[in-house]
Amino acid sequence: MNIGIIGATGNIGRRIADEALRRGHRVTAIARDASRVPPEKSGKVAWKVADVFDPEGLARALDDVDVLVSTYQPGNASIDIADTIQRSIADPSVYAAAARSMLRAIERTRPSMRLIVVGGAGSLEIRPGLALVDSPDAEARLEKLGIPKEYKVAVEGHRDALNVLRLSNRNWTYVSPAEQIRAGERTGRFRLGDNQPVLDRDGESRISYEDLAVALIDEVEIPKYVQRRFTLGY
């Protein structure tokens, strides 16, 4: 299977690429800047240059892709997370705009193509009808994670992107990672959920980049959440 990845140089995207290659899939990495193509992977990954906000250019990059995976973030979070955070605060509409553009690109290329978007945890519900981002302690939760409270508008932006997908008739899947996500081990041992956070024995919502990549490629290989969202945690 040929898996297209937007954001393949990021913390999550490169783990997804590695997991896909580990399982024998082909990877087409889509970068908006040719200077970001890492030469050490040029032999393993087919790199194409396209802007996520240019549906026509993106469609051309997807001509032989079976599944498109997006880990889009403004800037390059793996190099400068503070810059990504500030860009997201300045214009939280970019996430919904990226979702609309990818849907248009897929419609131009092959309407049946799967789209898997890695988004945020803030739209998960802590109880029926109440999302994390709408809870009274939403800003405090962000600060506990070391993220400025102003980032709440970007969390809402991720939810807007999910709603764009929900209103489409494409074969989309939205992945809400755990609240705490960082580099760690590839254990392959985690639990999946739908619309509520998956909590560990200490009541924490956490996952590694590596295990998120395992869960995502599992979904690529055996679709269970078509036109649905899923989350995961330990």
Helices and strands as residue ranges (DSSP letters): E 2-6, H 11-22, E 26-31, G 34-36, G 39-41, E 46-49, H 55-61, E 67-70, H 81-90, H 94-109, E 114-118, E 125-127, E 130-131, G 132-134, H 138-144, G 149-151, H 152-166, E 171-176, E 180-182, E 191-193, E 206-208, H 209-221, E 228-233
